[in-house]
Amino acid sequence: MPIQTVYTLSKDDAEARSWLSFFRRHGYSRLENLIIERVYWLEGDVRVDRLAPLLVNTLYQITSDQTQLHNEQGPIVEIAYRTAVTDPETSSILAGARALGENGLEFARLSRRYQFVGLGPSEAHNAAARFLYNRVVERVREPGEAVTSLRPTGTPDPVTTISLLNLSDEELAALSEARSWYAPLSQLQVIREHERRQGRPHTDAEIEILVQSWSDHCCHTTWKSLGLLKRLMAATERIRHPLVVSAFKDNAGGMEFYEGWVVTIKGETHNFPSSIAPFGGVATKHGGVIRDTLGFGKGAYPIGGTTIMGTMDPGMKEEDVPAGALHPRLILTESIRGTGYYTNPMGIPMMQALYRRHPGYAKCLALGHSIGLIPREHALKDAPRPGDLALLVGGETGRDGIHGATASSTGMSGETLEKESAAVQIGHPITERRFCSAIPLLRDAGCIRAITDLGAGGISCAAGEMGAETGVALDLDAVPLKDKSLTPWEILLSESQERMLVAVPPEKLEEAKTVLRKFEVDFAVIGQFTDRRHLEAAWRGQAVSDLEMDFLWGACPIDPIEKKKPERKLMPLALPEPQSAAEWDDAIRRVLTHYHTADQSAAVSRFDTTVQGRTVIGPLGGVNQRMPTNIAVLAPLRNKPYGVVFTVAFNPFYGDIDPEQMARLMVIEAITKAVVAGCDYREIVLCDNFYTPRVSPEVAWDLTRMVEAIAQLSEEIGVPFISGKDSSSGTFASGGRKIEVPPTLAVAAMGRVPDVSRIVTKEFKRAG
């Protein structure tokens, strides 16, 4: 098939200006100008002029069939997706061509050419490699490179077996490190013994499934060892709150709202990916927590979200940044860009946006919440039944995100940026937007028996958890791939974004297909639930996995963790009292200009805060809409006065002084904000997000005291925790020293009010 190219340049390119400023701020001061040329590659018998409305906006773009860049002006770096990978834009271009009647377009790709005016070739390539592409799925196209076909090509490796029987403990540990398993020795020993009992070596896929399912990220081994999850759940159970619909059992927590509706809450951190690739890490932070809402019950609809970031000081000098870490200014600016990139196309209002700093956040905190709405009758899942179909919905499966669960469960060092870049997923919000609209219709039509998102561990974890009580048989040949070179275990483990797994009754399959096609959602039946209680997978006639569910979910060893009270050398704080009006003025200015209290509207105003028309109070208020409101209020039901109140408490410096009291203060602060706004404390529920250093006896002591403190307080006041997440890997190793995050707890409070018109906001209502 013939291949044609279309080159486009923007007359006044805001993106190029933004990148020019960005590069100058990050060490490329000699860069005089940056020009971006977009190239469409079109394969098939097609008239390019007929596709002009799809590819070019003639009001501000210039188009040609030849490049409009001149080599003598500066080096050109062209970025494209690898040949085995499908471009995210491909499906949209093909669909647009069909809509224009150009059915001869067989395939399409997009590349981008960056011309660095004022830089040398090596410096230009260095800048591109640092900031412009992900080497896992993208590459630099060489000048004059021949192109014979645009279709993805690649050859996957076959299924292999890995025997652990004859490996010593030292060899097991070395293998775990080499393959990015990061599994404790006790887990590898259990897998080795299981191989001995079953009389055959495990496949590569089976071991990969086991180590990711048993990772701290998925299995919460730190919390289980310390008994923390049981303690928090027991407190909620003892409260027996009448409004709690679901607590710690689903992808989110649910609370009774009004008139037969339930509101949901979930907070999710994406610390590791956001520390090494902040744009992609933060974007997919939002995508993941939104899918937690979609995966609640039989499918809740997202109605609000947050973004909360903790970094080192963005104003610190370049030479003070720990070796191997990204500059906090880069993490901050890229996180803002990632949030806007993902949440704005999703059409979900930003309720709160907080940016905080602490010298311990070399491995940053990246937290996002999602609030959802669902009818009461659909708030609880059914269990899949043997014969139900496993329907994969959403995006294609690629190499991005592999080993995300295991990498996120370990510490971070200067080598991590290079070694584990594949663990950062790549987000495409339009794909998620489509099935976000489709899922409520599937739910109401009875097409969903159960639903969950594909997060850590990908298909293996979603199918394994959903089929834990029945069993599931997967056909990996049926999984749509955007990377044709994926091996079977990579197909199972990939954490590619924008995917959901749905258990569909067979008689409802055709109706489900009709709904999904209406919203242009891709789907594939990739298996069936069975009565064997095994996680089975096959690929090209080969057995990839045949793991007993009892072993997968019941055999993970929980290593004991020693606890030791840490020594803290605290000095009494003595603040000098201002003695004059000028000193008072200076003190007030220093407080108001502190990073935590300063005007952050430059970031927040880049996020849509009123989409959906439910926003009563958004993240900004005051005369000029630049003051943080500290609360968010939504009116979820049309033409009804009922409101959802959301607040969050997060202060990293309190944890340095007394983690136990910090934890209590965060609970009190979150509840107090909601009560002051007009919410009855008896109609509030809580969501916790912990972030602590990699476990040590001292960290275990602090973490245990923090959980005990909030569990006791929760019971004392009768306000239950219904959802949460822990991350116990906040350690960054650099230059022979460890940088540890402060003991961190962010507490979100969600309440209901009968009349949003009675909400009280915090700004002064009049002078005096």
N, C-alpha and C positions, 0 to 999 in steps of 0.2 A: 504494500500500500504506500502511496506517496505521502511524504511528510512535509508540511508547510510550516513556516514560522511567521509570527506576528510580533513585532517589537513596538512597545509603547513607552512614551515618556510623558510625564506630567509637566504642564507649563509652569505651575507653581507648586512644587512638591513639598507638602507639609511634613510628610514622613522623612524625606531626605534631610530637611532642615533639622528635624528632631534628632536624627541620628548624628548629624554633623555636630550639634551641640553636645550630644552624649559622648562622642569619641573625644572631643576636645577636653571634656571634663575628666576623662579617664586616661589621660596620658599621651594623647595624640595631638599635641598642640600645633604641630606643623601642618595639620590637615587644613587645606584652604577651602575645599569644597567637596561635597559628596553628591554624586549623581546616581540615581537608581533607574535602571531600565528593566522593564518586565517583558519576558519573552514567553509567548504561548506557542507550544509545539502541538501541531494538529496532524493526526494520522487518519487518512481515509480520503474517499472521493467526495470532497466538500468544496463549496465556493466560500472562500474566506470573507468576501464582501457581505455575504448573507449573514455572517456571524458577528458583524461589526456591533450591532446593538448589545450583544452579550459580552464582548471583550473590551470595547473601547467606549469611553465617554468623550465625545468630540468637543464638548464644551471646554474641557481642560486637559485633554490628552492628545498627543501627536502620535500617529501610527505609521509604520513602514514595514516592508518585507525585508529590510536590511537594518543592521544595527545603526543607531544614530550616535554612538559613542566613538570618539577618535582616540586611538592608542597613545598618541603623543601628549594628550592632556594628563595622563596618569594611569597607573596600573588598574586593570579591571579584574575583578574576582567574580566569577559566575557560580551561583549556588543552585543546586538541583537535588531532587531526591535520588537516592540510589536506584539502580536499575531494577532491583528486586522489590522495590517499595512502590506502592500506589500513592500518588499525590493526594492530599486531602481535598484539593479542588477538583479532581478529575470527575467525580460523580456529578457535581454541580454543573460543570461545563458540558458534560454529555447530556444531562437532563435539559439544560438550556438550549442546546442544539436541536434536540428532538422537538422542543416546544416551538422552535422557529422553523420547523419543517426540514431541517438538514439532517436526515437520517443516515447519511453516508459517513458521518464522523465516527470512526471506530475507537479512537483513544485520544487522550489529551494529557499534556503535562504543562507545568509552569516552572520557569526558572527566573532567577533575579540576578541582574548584573550590576555590581557596585563599582563605581569608578572613584578611586581615592586620589583627588587632585592635591598634590603637595607631598605625598608620601612615596617612599620607594617600594618596590615589589615585595620585599620580605616583610616590611612593616605593614603593608596593606593585607597580606595574607595572615599575618599574626593577628591583626585587628578582627578580621573576618572569623578566624578560628576561635577567638575568645568570645565573640558576642553574636555572630550572625547565623550560625548553623549548629545543628546537633550531629556530631560525627557518626552516631549510631545509625541514623536513617538518611542523612544528607551527605553531600560530597561537593567538592569543587570540580566543575566541568573544565577540562583542559581546552585551550583554544584549538579550533579546527577538528575537534573530536567527531568522528564519524558516527552517525545515528542511522541504523537500519530499521529499527522498530521501537515504538514507545512502550509496548506492553511489558509488564513486569516479567523478569526471567530470573531463575535461580534454582539451584539443586539442593534440597535438604539432605542432611546426614541421616542415616538409618537409625532405627532403634538399637541401642546397645545395652549391655548388662554391666553392672559394676559389682564385683564381689568384694566384700569387706572381711571375709572369713580369715584370711591370712595376714591381715594388716595389724600391726601393733598399735597401741594407743597413740604413740607419737606419729605414726604414719596416717592414722585416721585424722588427727588434728591438722596435719599438713595438707591432706586431700581436701578437707573442709575449707581451708583457707584458699587453696588453689582454685576451687570451683565456686567460690563466693557463697558457700553454704552458711558459714559463720555459726555452725551448730555446736552446742556444748558437747563435750566428750561423752557425757552420760547418754545423750540422745543417740549418738553414733554407735555406742555400745549396745543399746537396745535394738537398733536396726540390724546390727551385726548378729545378735542373738536370734532375731526374727528370721534372718536368712538361714541360720543353722536349723531352726525348727521347721521351716517350710521346705527345705531341701532344694532350693534353687536360688541363684543370685537375683537381686532386685534389678529391674530395668533402671536406666538413668531417670526415666520419668517418675518411677515410684519413689526413689530416694529424694528427688527434687520436691515431690509433693509432700513427703513426710517432713523434711526440714523446714519448708515454708509454713506448713500447717502447725508445726511445733515452735515456730519462732515466737519471740516475746511479743512481736507486733500482733500476731494472730491469736496466740494461745495465752497471752498475759501471764507468762511463767513467773515473772517477778511478783506480781500481785497475788497469784495463787500460792506461791511459796510463803508469803507473809500473811496470808489469810485476809487480804484487804477487800477483795471483791465480795466475799461472803459477808464481811462485816458491814459494808455499805448497803448491800442488798437486805441484810437482816434488819437494819434500821428502818428502811423503807417499808418492809413487810410489817414490822411492829406498829408503825404509824397507822397503817390501814386507812389511808386517805381516801375518802369517797370519790374524789375526782380522778384518781389515777386509773387509767385504762390499761396501760402497758408500761412496765418498768424493767429495764435490763434484760428484756427477752427478744427484742426485735432490733432492726437497724436504727431505730430512734425510740424515744419515749413518747407516750401519748397521754393527754389530759382531756377530760370531759370539758367541752365548750358549752354552747347553748343550742337548743332546738335540734338535738340529734347529731351534732357535729363533734369532732375530736380535733384538737390541735396537737401538733407533734414538735419535738425539739431534738436536735442532735448537734454536737460540736465535734469537729474532727481536726486533728493536726496533721501537717505535711512538712515536718521540720527538716528531715534529711534531704528530700528533693529540692526544697526551697533554698537550702544552704548551698547547693552545688549548681543549681540552674533555676534561679528565683522566678524568672518569668513563667517557665513551664511548670515549676513546682507549685507556685501559688495559683496559677490558672486551674490546674487539676485538683488542687485543694478544694476549690469551689465546686468543680464538677463532681468530685467524689462525695462531698457532704450533701449536695443536691440529690444525688442518686440514693443516698441513705434515706432521704425523705420519700422518694419515689418507691423505695423498697420497704416502706413501713406498711404493715397490714397487707392489704391487697392493692396498695398504690395510693399514697397521699400526694397532694399537689403542693409544690413549693410556693410559699407566699412571701417569704422574707429571708434575708441572709445577713451575715456580718463578715468583716475581715479584721483580724487582730494580729499585729506583727510585733515581735520583740527582736531587736538587733543590738549590736554594739553601737557606739556613738557614730552616726553618719558623718559627723564633722571631724573625725579623727584623721591624723596624718597617714599618708600612704605607708610610710615606713613603720608605723605602729601596728598595722594590720598583721595578725598572726600568719606566718608562712603557710601557704596552702589554702587560706581562707579568702573568700571574696570580700571586697571592701563593703562595709555596711551601707554606704551610700548607694552602691550598685544594687545590693539586695533590696533596699528601700524603694528605689525608683523602679526597678524591674518588677517588684511585687505590686506596686500601684498599677503598672501597665498590665500585669497579668490579671489582676482583679477586674479592671475595666474590660479587657479582652474577653473574659469569660462571662461575667455576670450581666453585662449590658445586653448582649445578644440573647441571653436566656430569658430576659423579660422578668427578672425577679428583683424587687426593690432592695437596695442596701439600707439596712436598718441602723447599723452602727459600724464605724471604722475607727480603730484605735491603733496608734503607732507609739511604741514604747522602746526605751533603750536601757541596756545594762551591760557592764563590761564582761559579763559571763556568757553573753549570747553570741559567741563565735559560731556555734551551731544554732541558727536562729530559731525562734518560735514562730510558727505559721499556723494560725488557728482560724477556722471559719465555722460559723453556725448556719443552720438551715431550719426554718420554721415551716410547717406544713399543715394542710387541712384535709380531712377525710371524713366521709359519713361514718357514723358510729357502727353501722352494720358491717362495714368493710374494714374495721380497725384491727381485727385479729386474723392471722393467716390460718388457712387449712393446711394439713399435711399432704404432700404429694401422695398419690396412690399408684400402685403398680399399674403400668399401662399409660399413665400420663406422659405427655410429650415434653421434652426439654427444648424449649424454644429460645434461641439466642437472638436478642433484639439489639439493633443499633449498629455501631461501627465495626469495621473489619479488624482482624487481629494482626498485630505486627510485633516487631522485636522490642518496642519501647516498653519500659517498665519491668523487664525481666529481673528477678531477684530483688524487687522493691521491698518485699516483706522482710527478707533476711538482712538486706543492707540497712533498712530502717531500724532494725533491732540491735544493731551494733553501734559502737562509737564512731567518731569521724576523725580523720587525720588529713594532713596535707596531701596524701596520695589519693584520697577518695575522689577528688574532682575528676581525675583521669580514669581511675579504675572502674568506678561504678556509675558512669554517666548513662549507661543503658537502663539504670534503675529509675530514671526520670521519665514519666509518661508524657505524651504529647497530646494536648487537648484540642478538640474541634467542637466548639459549643453549638454550632448549627445542628450537628447530628443529635446532640442531647436535647436540644430544643424541640426537635421533631417528635421524639418518643415521649417527651414530657407532656405533650399535648395528647398523645395517643393513649397513654396508660389509663387515665380516668375513664375513657370510653371502653377500653378492654375490661376494666374492673366492673363497671356498671352493667356490662353485657354478660357477665359471668364467665369470661374467658380466662380468668386468673384464679388458679387454685392457690398458688404461692408465687412470690416474686422476691428477688434479691438482686443487688448490684454486683458487678464484677469489679472487685477492688484488689486487695492484696491476694496473690495466689491465682488470680484470674479464674478461668473456667474450672480448674481443679478444686478450688476452695468453694466457689459458689455452688457447683454441682454436688460436691462432697457434703457440704453442710445441709443443702436442701434435701439430699437423698440419704441422710445419715440413718434414718429409721427404716428405709425401704431398700435402698440400693439404686444405682444408676449405671446405665451402659451408654457410653459416648462413642460417636462415630466422628473421629477427627477429620476425616475426608470431607465432611459436610460443613466444617467451619470456614466461613469466608475469610480469606487472607489478603492483607495488603502487602505482605512480604512473602514471596513464593519460596524463599530459601529456609523458612522456619522448620526446625526439626519437631518431631512429635511432642517432646517434653516442653519445648518453647511454646507450642500452641496451647498446651495445658496451663503453663505458668505465666504467659504473657499478661501484663497488666495494662494493655492498651485501653484507653478510656472510652467512655460513652457506650457501654454495653450493659445489658440487663439479662438475667436468666429468668424465664417464666415457666412454671409448671402449668401446662394447658391440658384440660380434658380433651381426649381425642375428638369427641363430637363437636368441640368448639373451635377446632383448628381453622376451618375455612372462614368462620366469622372473624376470628382473630386476624387472619391474613387480609381480609377486606378492610378492617380498621387500619391496619398498619400501612397498607398500600395507599389509603386515603391521605395519610400524612407523609408519604414517601419515606417510610422507615424500612430499612433493610432488615431481613430476618432469615433465619435458617433453623430447621429442626435438626438438632445435633445429637439427639439421643432419646432415651426412654427410661422412665423410672421402673425399677424391677422389684422383685421380692427376695433377692439374693443377699442383700446388705453388703455388697461389694462396690467399690469404685472401679468400674471397668472402662477401658478405653482401647479402641482399635484404630489402626492407621494402615491403609494399603494392605489389608489382610494380616497385619502383624499385631500381636498383643502388646499393647503399650503399658497398661496398668491392670492389675487385678488385686487390689488391696482390700482387706476386710475392714469394714467400717469400724468395728470394735477396736481394731489395732490402730487405725488412723486417728480416731478421736478419743481413745481410752488408754493408750500406752505411753503417752508422753511423760517421761520422768520429770519430776519437779524437784530440782536440787534445793537443799536447805540453804538458807541465807543467814549468815551471822549478823547480829545487830550490836552496835556499839554507840553509846552516847557521844556525839562529837563535842570537841572543845571549841568554844567560841570566845574570843577575846574582844569584848565589847567595851567601848569607851562611852561614858556619859556624854550626851550631846548638850552643849551649852550655846544657845543662840544669843548673840548680843541684841539688846533691845534698842531699836532706833531712838535717837535722842532729839531729832529735829524733823520738821516737815520734809526737808530734802531727803533725809535718811529713810523716812517712811515711804516716800515716793520711790526711792531707789529699790527698797526691799520689795515693794509691791510689783514694780516692773520686773525684777528678777524672777519673782514667782510666776508672773503672767507670761514671761518669755521662756520659761523652762520648756524643754522639749515635750514633756507630758501634758502641759496645760496650754501651750502655744496654739495659735490658730493653725489648724491642719486642714482647712477647707480647700487648699490648693489640691490636695489629694482627693478628699471626699467628694468634691464637686465634679470629679471625673466619672463618678458612678451614678447610675440612674436610681433615684431614691423614691420616685413616685409612680413608676410603671405599675400596672394592674389597677391603679385607682383605689387602693386600700389604705394608703398612708395617711395617718392622722398626725403623727409626729415623726419626723425623720431624724437623721443624725445631726442636722445643723439647725440652729435657731437664732434668736436675737434680732436686733434691728436690721442688720445687714446679712443675716443668714450665714454667719461665720463662726458662731459659738457652738461648741458641742453640747447637745441636749442631755446626754447621759441616759436617756431612755428612748425607746421606740414604741410607738403605738400603731397598731393596724386595726382596721375594721374589716374582718374577713368576709362577712355575709352582706350581700348587696341589700341596701335599703333597711338595714338593721343597725341599732345603736351599739351593739356588742363590740367589745374591743379586746385585743390581745396586747398585753404590756410585756416588753422585753427589756431587761437590763443586764449588764455584765460588769463584774468587778475583777480587776487585774492590776496588781502593783508588784513588780518584780523585786523592789528593794526591801519590802517587808520580810521576804524570805531569808535575807542575809542576817536579820536580827533574831527572829524566832519563828521558824517554819510553822510550829503548832499554832501560835497565836495569829500568824498571818492567815492560816487556813480559816480560822474562826472569823477573822475580820472580813475575808472575802465573802463568806456566806452572809454575814450581817450587812455588809455594804450592798450586795446585790438585792437582798430583800428590802432594805431600807429605801433604796432608790425607787423600787416599785410601790412601796407603801406610801411614800411621800407624794408620789404622782396620783394616788387615789385608789390603789389596789388593796383589797383585803388580804392580809397575810395568810389567811386560811384558804385562799384560792390561788396559791402560788406553788409551783414546782421548780425543781432545780436541776441543772446539768453541770457536771464537773469535767474539767480537763486539766490533768496533771502533766507536768514536764519536769523531770528530775535527772540528775547526772546518771551515768552508767553505775549500776548498783555496786555498793561497797557496804561494809558494816555501818558506817556513819550515815550513808544515804538511806539505807534500810531503816535505821532508827528514825530519821526525820520523816520519811514517807509514812511509816507506821503511825507516828504521832499525828501527822497531818490528817490521815484518814480517820483515825480514832476521834480527833477533835471535831471534824465535820459530821461524823456519824452521831456523836453524842449531841451536838448542837441541833442537828436535824430532828432528833427524837424529842429534845427538850421543847422546841418551839412548834413541832408538828408539821414542818415543811419538808417534804420528801425529795430525795434525789431520784430521778427516773431514767437518767441516761448519762453517759460520760465516756471518757477515753483516757487511757494512760499512755505516756511515752517515757520510757526509762532509759534513754540513750543520749542524754544531753551532754556528752563529753567530747571535747575536741582536743586532739593531741597534736602539738606543734613544737618543734625545736626542743624536744626533750622535756616539755612541760605539758600539763593538762590544764585546759580551760574548761571549767564546769559551769553549767547554767545554774542560777540560783534556784533553790526549791520553789517551784512555780505552781500556782493553782489559779486558774481562771474559773470563776463561778458565774453561770448565767441563770437568771431567774425569769420564769415565764408565768404570767398571771392572766386572769380574765377580769374584765369589768363590765357591768351591765349597760353603761352609758359613757361613750367616749367624750361626750360634751362636758363631762365633769372632771376630766383629767387636768391636773395642775402641772404646769411647766415651770422650770427653775429660774428663768430670767426675771430680773426686777420689773415689776409692772408699772412703776412710776418712780420718779426721782425723789430722793429724800430718805 
